[in-house]
Amino acid sequence: MATEEIATLPPEVRNHDPLFALDGGVDGLDAYRAIASDLPQLIAPTGIAILELGDGQEAAVAELARNAGLIVNAAARRDLSGRPRALVIHPGGRSKKTLGSAGEPH
């Protein structure tokens, strides 16, 4: 999340989660930039990575992943309240099978 949004969090989050885990810089995407740049070297050719998303981050995080040469096959998985919450990505050299609800190719 963006630095300026931290003050708007509920006290049970703001006062107990480490600031490092909450503060994503000016636009809230600093950690995603670091992850996206490292993932192509870290993820196995047949592996996947699942990134948890904050509200409104799906398009920006998907773009960061694509710019790093990763593939985003579908819209983010939604949480129980219907918000996009988990983005499934995989390496660019992998076959483009659709991932099932458990993350398994089908």
N, CA, C and O atoms as CSV, one atom per row, in Angstrom:
chain,resi,resn,atom,element,x,y,z
A,1,MET,N,N,0.832,-1.162,0.000
A,1,MET,CA,C,0.000,0.000,0.000
A,1,MET,C,C,0.885,1.236,0.000
A,1,MET,O,O,2.028,1.203,0.454
A,2,ALA,N,N,0.342,2.305,-0.509
A,2,ALA,CA,C,1.092,3.553,-0.561
A,2,ALA,C,C,1.348,4.061,0.853
A,2,ALA,O,O,0.517,3.891,1.745
A,3,THR,N,N,2.494,4.680,1.047
A,3,THR,CA,C,2.894,5.179,2.355
A,3,THR,C,C,1.809,6.031,2.994
A,3,THR,O,O,1.518,5.877,4.180
A,4,GLU,N,N,1.215,6.917,2.229
A,4,GLU,CA,C,0.219,7.834,2.792
A,4,GLU,C,C,-1.067,7.132,3.232
A,4,GLU,O,O,-1.845,7.713,3.987
A,5,GLU,N,N,-1.309,5.913,2.785
A,5,GLU,CA,C,-2.523,5.181,3.146
A,5,GLU,C,C,-2.402,4.428,4.470
A,5,GLU,O,O,-3.413,3.989,5.019
A,6,ILE,N,N,-1.202,4.273,4.985
A,6,ILE,CA,C,-0.997,3.500,6.214
A,6,ILE,C,C,-1.805,4.072,7.368
A,6,ILE,O,O,-2.365,3.317,8.162
A,7,ALA,N,N,-1.873,5.373,7.472
A,7,ALA,CA,C,-2.614,6.013,8.564
A,7,ALA,C,C,-4.105,5.687,8.526
A,7,ALA,O,O,-4.782,5.827,9.544
A,8,THR,N,N,-4.629,5.259,7.387
A,8,THR,CA,C,-6.059,4.958,7.264
A,8,THR,C,C,-6.394,3.518,7.649
A,8,THR,O,O,-7.569,3.155,7.705
A,9,LEU,N,N,-5.386,2.701,7.912
A,9,LEU,CA,C,-5.623,1.304,8.277
A,9,LEU,C,C,-6.261,1.191,9.659
A,9,LEU,O,O,-6.068,2.064,10.506
A,10,PRO,N,N,-7.014,0.125,9.890
A,10,PRO,CA,C,-7.547,-0.106,11.234
A,10,PRO,C,C,-6.391,-0.251,12.227
A,10,PRO,O,O,-5.335,-0.772,11.869
A,11,PRO,N,N,-6.577,0.200,13.456
A,11,PRO,CA,C,-5.486,0.136,14.449
A,11,PRO,C,C,-4.917,-1.262,14.643
A,11,PRO,O,O,-3.719,-1.407,14.890
A,12,GLU,N,N,-5.763,-2.312,14.535
A,12,GLU,CA,C,-5.258,-3.674,14.748
A,12,GLU,C,C,-4.273,-4.089,13.664
A,12,GLU,O,O,-3.485,-5.011,13.874
A,13,VAL,N,N,-4.301,-3.438,12.527
A,13,VAL,CA,C,-3.325,-3.689,11.465
A,13,VAL,C,C,-2.177,-2.699,11.594
A,13,VAL,O,O,-1.016,-3.100,11.683
A,14,ARG,N,N,-2.490,-1.432,11.605
A,14,ARG,CA,C,-1.492,-0.353,11.617
A,14,ARG,C,C,-0.538,-0.452,12.805
A,14,ARG,O,O,0.652,-0.169,12.666
A,15,ASN,N,N,-1.049,-0.851,13.970
A,15,ASN,CA,C,-0.231,-0.849,15.186
A,15,ASN,C,C,0.477,-2.166,15.458
A,15,ASN,O,O,1.282,-2.251,16.386
A,16,HIS,N,N,0.192,-3.194,14.668
A,16,HIS,CA,C,0.783,-4.498,14.970
A,16,HIS,C,C,1.572,-5.107,13.820
A,16,HIS,O,O,2.521,-5.851,14.068
A,17,ASP,N,N,1.219,-4.821,12.576
A,17,ASP,CA,C,2.001,-5.339,11.459
A,17,ASP,C,C,3.272,-4.504,11.313
A,17,ASP,O,O,3.244,-3.294,11.539
A,18,PRO,N,N,4.373,-5.127,10.942
A,18,PRO,CA,C,5.604,-4.359,10.751
A,18,PRO,C,C,5.423,-3.305,9.651
A,18,PRO,O,O,4.835,-3.583,8.606
A,19,LEU,N,N,5.927,-2.113,9.894
A,19,LEU,CA,C,5.822,-1.038,8.906
A,19,LEU,C,C,6.419,-1.471,7.570
A,19,LEU,O,O,5.895,-1.120,6.513
A,20,PHE,N,N,7.505,-2.226,7.612
A,20,PHE,CA,C,8.145,-2.711,6.393
A,20,PHE,C,C,7.181,-3.539,5.548
A,20,PHE,O,O,7.245,-3.503,4.319
A,21,ALA,N,N,6.286,-4.287,6.203
A,21,ALA,CA,C,5.336,-5.123,5.481
A,21,ALA,C,C,4.184,-4.314,4.898
A,21,ALA,O,O,3.532,-4.758,3.953
A,22,LEU,N,N,3.932,-3.147,5.445
A,22,LEU,CA,C,2.799,-2.334,4.999
A,22,LEU,C,C,3.184,-1.276,3.973
A,22,LEU,O,O,2.403,-0.970,3.071
A,23,ASP,N,N,4.370,-0.724,4.104
A,23,ASP,CA,C,4.765,0.443,3.317
A,23,ASP,C,C,5.332,0.047,1.960
A,23,ASP,O,O,6.433,-0.494,1.865
A,24,GLY,N,N,4.555,0.328,0.907
A,24,GLY,CA,C,4.971,-0.002,-0.452
A,24,GLY,C,C,5.516,1.189,-1.219
A,24,GLY,O,O,5.615,1.148,-2.445
A,25,GLY,N,N,5.872,2.252,-0.506
A,25,GLY,CA,C,6.409,3.435,-1.170
A,25,GLY,C,C,5.304,4.353,-1.660
A,25,GLY,O,O,4.135,4.178,-1.318
A,26,VAL,N,N,5.684,5.323,-2.457
A,26,VAL,CA,C,4.768,6.366,-2.902
A,26,VAL,C,C,3.537,5.799,-3.600
A,26,VAL,O,O,2.421,6.257,-3.351
A,27,ASP,N,N,3.725,4.803,-4.475
A,27,ASP,CA,C,2.582,4.250,-5.213
A,27,ASP,C,C,2.141,2.875,-4.706
A,27,ASP,O,O,1.222,2.276,-5.264
A,28,GLY,N,N,2.782,2.377,-3.664
A,28,GLY,CA,C,2.407,1.088,-3.094
A,28,GLY,C,C,2.964,-0.119,-3.810
A,28,GLY,O,O,2.584,-1.246,-3.492
A,29,LEU,N,N,3.859,0.081,-4.777
A,29,LEU,CA,C,4.323,-1.027,-5.617
A,29,LEU,C,C,5.803,-1.380,-5.458
A,29,LEU,O,O,6.314,-2.210,-6.210
A,30,ASP,N,N,6.498,-0.772,-4.503
A,30,ASP,CA,C,7.943,-1.014,-4.364
A,30,ASP,C,C,8.280,-2.499,-4.199
A,30,ASP,O,O,9.187,-3.001,-4.863
A,31,ALA,N,N,7.566,-3.199,-3.331
A,31,ALA,CA,C,7.867,-4.621,-3.107
A,31,ALA,C,C,7.575,-5.444,-4.363
A,31,ALA,O,O,8.314,-6.375,-4.684
A,32,TYR,N,N,6.504,-5.101,-5.070
A,32,TYR,CA,C,6.178,-5.823,-6.300
A,32,TYR,C,C,7.259,-5.624,-7.361
A,32,TYR,O,O,7.566,-6.551,-8.111
A,33,ARG,N,N,7.833,-4.438,-7.430
A,33,ARG,CA,C,8.927,-4.201,-8.385
A,33,ARG,C,C,10.110,-5.112,-8.083
A,33,ARG,O,O,10.692,-5.711,-8.988
A,34,ALA,N,N,10.459,-5.209,-6.810
A,34,ALA,CA,C,11.582,-6.062,-6.413
A,34,ALA,C,C,11.279,-7.529,-6.703
A,34,ALA,O,O,12.133,-8.253,-7.214
A,35,ILE,N,N,10.077,-7.962,-6.379
A,35,ILE,CA,C,9.690,-9.353,-6.615
A,35,ILE,C,C,9.695,-9.656,-8.111
A,35,ILE,O,O,10.258,-10.664,-8.538
A,36,ALA,N,N,9.075,-8.796,-8.902
A,36,ALA,CA,C,8.977,-9.038,-10.347
A,36,ALA,C,C,10.350,-9.109,-10.998
A,36,ALA,O,O,10.557,-9.904,-11.916
A,37,SER,N,N,11.279,-8.302,-10.545
A,37,SER,CA,C,12.604,-8.322,-11.169
A,37,SER,C,C,13.387,-9.588,-10.808
A,37,SER,O,O,14.225,-10.034,-11.590
A,38,ASP,N,N,13.124,-10.170,-9.634
A,38,ASP,CA,C,13.843,-11.371,-9.198
A,38,ASP,C,C,13.181,-12.676,-9.628
A,38,ASP,O,O,13.870,-13.680,-9.814
A,39,LEU,N,N,11.874,-12.682,-9.787
A,39,LEU,CA,C,11.161,-13.929,-10.050
A,39,LEU,C,C,11.625,-14.695,-11.289
A,39,LEU,O,O,11.703,-15.922,-11.226
A,40,PRO,N,N,11.935,-14.048,-12.398
A,40,PRO,CA,C,12.359,-14.846,-13.557
A,40,PRO,C,C,13.559,-15.750,-13.273
A,40,PRO,O,O,13.687,-16.807,-13.891
A,41,GLN,N,N,14.434,-15.356,-12.354
A,41,GLN,CA,C,15.588,-16.178,-12.014
A,41,GLN,C,C,15.286,-17.179,-10.898
A,41,GLN,O,O,16.023,-18.149,-10.723
A,42,LEU,N,N,14.223,-16.954,-10.151
A,42,LEU,CA,C,13.941,-17.779,-8.978
A,42,LEU,C,C,12.884,-18.854,-9.195
A,42,LEU,O,O,12.928,-19.903,-8.551
A,43,ILE,N,N,11.954,-18.612,-10.074
A,43,ILE,CA,C,10.840,-19.539,-10.252
A,43,ILE,C,C,11.236,-20.642,-11.236
A,43,ILE,O,O,11.859,-20.380,-12.265
A,44,ALA,N,N,10.869,-21.857,-10.908
A,44,ALA,CA,C,11.165,-23.000,-11.779
A,44,ALA,C,C,10.395,-22.863,-13.088
A,44,ALA,O,O,9.332,-22.242,-13.110
A,45,PRO,N,N,10.903,-23.421,-14.166
A,45,PRO,CA,C,10.226,-23.304,-15.461
A,45,PRO,C,C,8.775,-23.764,-15.447
A,45,PRO,O,O,7.953,-23.230,-16.190
A,46,THR,N,N,8.449,-24.744,-14.614
A,46,THR,CA,C,7.063,-25.204,-14.534
A,46,THR,C,C,6.360,-24.705,-13.279
A,46,THR,O,O,5.256,-25.146,-12.959
A,47,GLY,N,N,7.004,-23.784,-12.572
A,47,GLY,CA,C,6.436,-23.271,-11.328
A,47,GLY,C,C,5.474,-22.122,-11.549
A,47,GLY,O,O,5.305,-21.627,-12.664
A,48,ILE,N,N,4.855,-21.715,-10.471
A,48,ILE,CA,C,3.999,-20.535,-10.478
A,48,ILE,C,C,4.351,-19.692,-9.268
A,48,ILE,O,O,4.955,-20.178,-8.312
A,49,ALA,N,N,3.977,-18.451,-9.318
A,49,ALA,CA,C,4.068,-17.556,-8.164
A,49,ALA,C,C,2.691,-16.942,-7.979
A,49,ALA,O,O,2.010,-16.604,-8.948
A,50,ILE,N,N,2.302,-16.808,-6.751
A,50,ILE,CA,C,1.024,-16.188,-6.436
A,50,ILE,C,C,1.316,-14.961,-5.590
A,50,ILE,O,O,1.898,-15.055,-4.509
A,51,LEU,N,N,0.904,-13.817,-6.098
A,51,LEU,CA,C,1.145,-12.558,-5.404
A,51,LEU,C,C,-0.158,-12.037,-4.820
A,51,LEU,O,O,-1.153,-11.900,-5.533
A,52,GLU,N,N,-0.154,-11.746,-3.528
A,52,GLU,CA,C,-1.323,-11.167,-2.887
A,52,GLU,C,C,-1.409,-9.700,-3.270
A,52,GLU,O,O,-0.406,-8.987,-3.272
A,53,LEU,N,N,-2.611,-9.258,-3.592
A,53,LEU,CA,C,-2.828,-7.893,-4.061
A,53,LEU,C,C,-3.583,-7.064,-3.036
A,53,LEU,O,O,-4.443,-7.567,-2.312
A,54,GLY,N,N,-3.244,-5.789,-2.992
A,54,GLY,CA,C,-4.047,-4.828,-2.258
A,54,GLY,C,C,-5.123,-4.282,-3.182
A,54,GLY,O,O,-5.086,-4.512,-4.391
A,55,ASP,N,N,-6.070,-3.565,-2.621
A,55,ASP,CA,C,-7.154,-2.997,-3.427
A,55,ASP,C,C,-6.594,-2.102,-4.533
A,55,ASP,O,O,-5.761,-1.230,-4.286
A,56,GLY,N,N,-7.065,-2.337,-5.743
A,56,GLY,CA,C,-6.693,-1.504,-6.870
A,56,GLY,C,C,-5.328,-1.760,-7.465
A,56,GLY,O,O,-4.873,-0.974,-8.296
A,57,GLN,N,N,-4.653,-2.830,-7.073
A,57,GLN,CA,C,-3.290,-3.078,-7.550
A,57,GLN,C,C,-3.187,-4.086,-8.694
A,57,GLN,O,O,-2.102,-4.265,-9.249
A,58,GLU,N,N,-4.264,-4.734,-9.055
A,58,GLU,CA,C,-4.188,-5.832,-10.027
A,58,GLU,C,C,-3.525,-5.415,-11.339
A,58,GLU,O,O,-2.569,-6.061,-11.766
A,59,ALA,N,N,-3.997,-4.374,-11.978
A,59,ALA,CA,C,-3.471,-3.985,-13.291
A,59,ALA,C,C,-1.999,-3.605,-13.218
A,59,ALA,O,O,-1.214,-3.999,-14.080
A,60,ALA,N,N,-1.623,-2.849,-12.205
A,60,ALA,CA,C,-0.233,-2.400,-12.083
A,60,ALA,C,C,0.712,-3.565,-11.809
A,60,ALA,O,O,1.800,-3.624,-12.381
A,61,VAL,N,N,0.311,-4.487,-10.945
A,61,VAL,CA,C,1.164,-5.637,-10.628
A,61,VAL,C,C,1.261,-6.567,-11.837
A,61,VAL,O,O,2.338,-7.088,-12.129
A,62,ALA,N,N,0.161,-6.777,-12.533
A,62,ALA,CA,C,0.199,-7.594,-13.752
A,62,ALA,C,C,1.147,-6.979,-14.780
A,62,ALA,O,O,1.899,-7.702,-15.433
A,63,GLU,N,N,1.119,-5.673,-14.928
A,63,GLU,CA,C,2.020,-4.999,-15.868
A,63,GLU,C,C,3.479,-5.170,-15.457
A,63,GLU,O,O,4.334,-5.418,-16.307
A,64,LEU,N,N,3.776,-5.041,-14.165
A,64,LEU,CA,C,5.142,-5.253,-13.680
A,64,LEU,C,C,5.605,-6.678,-14.004
A,64,LEU,O,O,6.736,-6.884,-14.443
A,65,ALA,N,N,4.728,-7.650,-13.785
A,65,ALA,CA,C,5.085,-9.048,-14.072
A,65,ALA,C,C,5.344,-9.237,-15.564
A,65,ALA,O,O,6.335,-9.857,-15.949
A,66,ARG,N,N,4.469,-8.711,-16.391
A,66,ARG,CA,C,4.658,-8.846,-17.846
A,66,ARG,C,C,5.932,-8.153,-18.311
A,66,ARG,O,O,6.640,-8.671,-19.175
A,67,ASN,N,N,6.227,-7.001,-17.752
A,67,ASN,CA,C,7.450,-6.281,-18.122
A,67,ASN,C,C,8.700,-7.044,-17.719
A,67,ASN,O,O,9.768,-6.832,-18.293
A,68,ALA,N,N,8.577,-7.937,-16.733
A,68,ALA,CA,C,9.704,-8.768,-16.303
A,68,ALA,C,C,9.777,-10.065,-17.107
A,68,ALA,O,O,10.622,-10.915,-16.829
A,69,GLY,N,N,8.897,-10.226,-18.104
A,69,GLY,CA,C,8.914,-11.416,-18.936
A,69,GLY,C,C,8.082,-12.562,-18.393
A,69,GLY,O,O,8.189,-13.690,-18.875
A,70,LEU,N,N,7.255,-12.286,-17.397
A,70,LEU,CA,C,6.402,-13.314,-16.811
A,70,LEU,C,C,5.038,-13.295,-17.484
A,70,LEU,O,O,4.679,-12.321,-18.147
A,71,ILE,N,N,4.285,-14.365,-17.314
A,71,ILE,CA,C,2.976,-14.488,-17.950
A,71,ILE,C,C,1.883,-14.432,-16.891
A,71,ILE,O,O,1.959,-15.102,-15.861
A,72,VAL,N,N,0.881,-13.632,-17.161
A,72,VAL,CA,C,-0.323,-13.553,-16.337
A,72,VAL,C,C,-1.453,-14.022,-17.249
A,72,VAL,O,O,-1.858,-13.302,-18.160
A,73,ASN,N,N,-1.958,-15.225,-17.004
A,73,ASN,CA,C,-2.944,-15.809,-17.909
A,73,ASN,C,C,-4.354,-15.313,-17.715
A,73,ASN,O,O,-5.137,-15.302,-18.665
A,74,ALA,N,N,-4.697,-14.906,-16.522
A,74,ALA,CA,C,-6.098,-14.594,-16.241
A,74,ALA,C,C,-6.191,-13.487,-15.199
A,74,ALA,O,O,-5.191,-13.073,-14.613
A,75,ALA,N,N,-7.391,-13.031,-14.990
A,75,ALA,CA,C,-7.644,-12.039,-13.951
A,75,ALA,C,C,-7.295,-12.636,-12.592
A,75,ALA,O,O,-7.253,-13.855,-12.424
A,76,ALA,N,N,-7.051,-11.778,-11.652
A,76,ALA,CA,C,-6.713,-12.220,-10.301
A,76,ALA,C,C,-7.857,-13.020,-9.688
A,76,ALA,O,O,-9.031,-12.782,-9.974
A,77,ARG,N,N,-7.491,-13.959,-8.850
A,77,ARG,CA,C,-8.486,-14.701,-8.081
A,77,ARG,C,C,-9.100,-13.755,-7.066
A,77,ARG,O,O,-8.407,-12.907,-6.503
A,78,ARG,N,N,-10.373,-13.893,-6.834
A,78,ARG,CA,C,-11.088,-12.993,-5.927
A,78,ARG,C,C,-11.204,-13.591,-4.532
A,78,ARG,O,O,-11.276,-14.809,-4.363
A,79,ASP,N,N,-11.220,-12.700,-3.526
A,79,ASP,CA,C,-11.416,-13.161,-2.161
A,79,ASP,C,C,-12.912,-13.325,-1.898
A,79,ASP,O,O,-13.721,-13.152,-2.810
A,80,LEU,N,N,-13.282,-13.652,-0.684
A,80,LEU,CA,C,-14.682,-13.921,-0.370
A,80,LEU,C,C,-15.581,-12.700,-0.505
A,80,LEU,O,O,-16.798,-12.838,-0.634
A,81,SER,N,N,-14.992,-11.507,-0.478
A,81,SER,CA,C,-15.803,-10.301,-0.665
A,81,SER,C,C,-15.823,-9.857,-2.123
A,81,SER,O,O,-16.401,-8.819,-2.445
A,82,GLY,N,N,-15.193,-10.641,-3.014
A,82,GLY,CA,C,-15.221,-10.344,-4.439
A,82,GLY,C,C,-14.105,-9.442,-4.930
A,82,GLY,O,O,-14.086,-9.072,-6.104
A,83,ARG,N,N,-13.171,-9.079,-4.053
A,83,ARG,CA,C,-12.058,-8.221,-4.467
A,83,ARG,C,C,-10.949,-9.049,-5.108
A,83,ARG,O,O,-10.661,-10.154,-4.648
A,84,PRO,N,N,-10.319,-8.528,-6.170
A,84,PRO,CA,C,-9.155,-9.222,-6.743
A,84,PRO,C,C,-8.065,-9.321,-5.680
A,84,PRO,O,O,-7.621,-8.298,-5.159
A,85,ARG,N,N,-7.626,-10.547,-5.349
A,85,ARG,CA,C,-6.719,-10.701,-4.215
A,85,ARG,C,C,-5.447,-11.477,-4.525
A,85,ARG,O,O,-4.431,-11.245,-3.870
A,86,ALA,N,N,-5.458,-12.385,-5.489
A,86,ALA,CA,C,-4.279,-13.216,-5.740
A,86,ALA,C,C,-4.026,-13.320,-7.238
A,86,ALA,O,O,-4.879,-13.792,-7.990
A,87,LEU,N,N,-2.855,-12.880,-7.659
A,87,LEU,CA,C,-2.477,-12.908,-9.068
A,87,LEU,C,C,-1.541,-14.095,-9.288
A,87,LEU,O,O,-0.501,-14.205,-8.640
A,88,VAL,N,N,-1.923,-14.980,-10.209
A,88,VAL,CA,C,-1.129,-16.165,-10.513
A,88,VAL,C,C,-0.288,-15.861,-11.751
A,88,VAL,O,O,-0.815,-15.493,-12.802
A,89,ILE,N,N,1.025,-16.021,-11.610
A,89,ILE,CA,C,1.938,-15.758,-12.722
A,89,ILE,C,C,2.889,-16.935,-12.880
A,89,ILE,O,O,3.083,-17.719,-11.951
A,90,HIS,N,N,3.475,-17.048,-14.058
A,90,HIS,CA,C,4.455,-18.109,-14.305
A,90,HIS,C,C,5.493,-17.613,-15.300
A,90,HIS,O,O,5.307,-16.574,-15.933
A,91,PRO,N,N,6.597,-18.365,-15.437
A,91,PRO,CA,C,7.675,-17.942,-16.330
A,91,PRO,C,C,7.224,-17.883,-17.786
A,91,PRO,O,O,6.304,-18.593,-18.190
A,92,GLY,N,N,7.872,-17.042,-18.558
A,92,GLY,CA,C,7.516,-16.841,-19.952
A,92,GLY,C,C,7.716,-18.044,-20.838
A,92,GLY,O,O,7.043,-18.138,-21.864
A,93,GLY,N,N,8.605,-18.981,-20.507
A,93,GLY,CA,C,8.873,-20.114,-21.365
A,93,GLY,C,C,7.937,-21.289,-21.171
A,93,GLY,O,O,8.037,-22.278,-21.898
A,94,ARG,N,N,7.041,-21.208,-20.222
A,94,ARG,CA,C,6.134,-22.309,-19.896
A,94,ARG,C,C,4.992,-22.395,-20.892
A,94,ARG,O,O,4.588,-21.383,-21.466
A,95,SER,N,N,4.472,-23.592,-21.101
A,95,SER,CA,C,3.306,-23.721,-21.966
A,95,SER,C,C,2.144,-22.988,-21.321
A,95,SER,O,O,2.069,-22.876,-20.097
A,96,LYS,N,N,1.245,-22.493,-22.146
A,96,LYS,CA,C,0.179,-21.637,-21.650
A,96,LYS,C,C,-1.073,-22.422,-21.300
A,96,LYS,O,O,-2.139,-22.175,-21.863
A,97,LYS,N,N,-0.954,-23.366,-20.376
A,97,LYS,CA,C,-2.121,-24.094,-19.895
A,97,LYS,C,C,-2.857,-23.196,-18.908
A,97,LYS,O,O,-2.246,-22.382,-18.216
A,98,THR,N,N,-4.142,-23.351,-18.856
A,98,THR,CA,C,-4.932,-22.603,-17.882
A,98,THR,C,C,-4.775,-23.241,-16.532
A,98,THR,O,O,-4.753,-24.467,-16.425
A,99,LEU,N,N,-4.664,-22.428,-15.486
A,99,LEU,CA,C,-4.521,-22.949,-14.151
A,99,LEU,C,C,-5.878,-23.098,-13.503
A,99,LEU,O,O,-6.714,-22.199,-13.596
A,100,GLY,N,N,-6.108,-24.223,-12.846
A,100,GLY,CA,C,-7.356,-24.468,-12.152
A,100,GLY,C,C,-7.411,-23.723,-10.833
A,100,GLY,O,O,-6.483,-22.986,-10.499
A,101,SER,N,N,-8.478,-23.903,-10.085
A,101,SER,CA,C,-8.676,-23.150,-8.857
A,101,SER,C,C,-7.631,-23.459,-7.798
A,101,SER,O,O,-7.381,-22.619,-6.933
A,102,ALA,N,N,-7.024,-24.610,-7.833
A,102,ALA,CA,C,-5.983,-24.943,-6.867
A,102,ALA,C,C,-4.596,-24.621,-7.414
A,102,ALA,O,O,-3.595,-24.954,-6.780
A,103,GLY,N,N,-4.520,-23.981,-8.574
A,103,GLY,CA,C,-3.238,-23.640,-9.154
A,103,GLY,C,C,-2.632,-24.754,-9.985
A,103,GLY,O,O,-1.499,-24.634,-10.453
A,104,GLU,N,N,-3.363,-25.822,-10.173
A,104,GLU,CA,C,-2.865,-26.951,-10.949
A,104,GLU,C,C,-3.259,-26.803,-12.412
A,104,GLU,O,O,-4.387,-26.399,-12.697
A,105,PRO,N,N,-2.372,-27.115,-13.342
A,105,PRO,CA,C,-2.760,-27.081,-14.754
A,105,PRO,C,C,-3.895,-28.072,-15.003
A,105,PRO,O,O,-3.955,-29.136,-14.386
A,106,HIS,N,N,-4.792,-27.707,-15.916
A,106,HIS,CA,C,-5.860,-28.631,-16.316
A,106,HIS,C,C,-6.187,-28.483,-17.769
A,106,HIS,O,O,-7.062,-29.182,-18.279
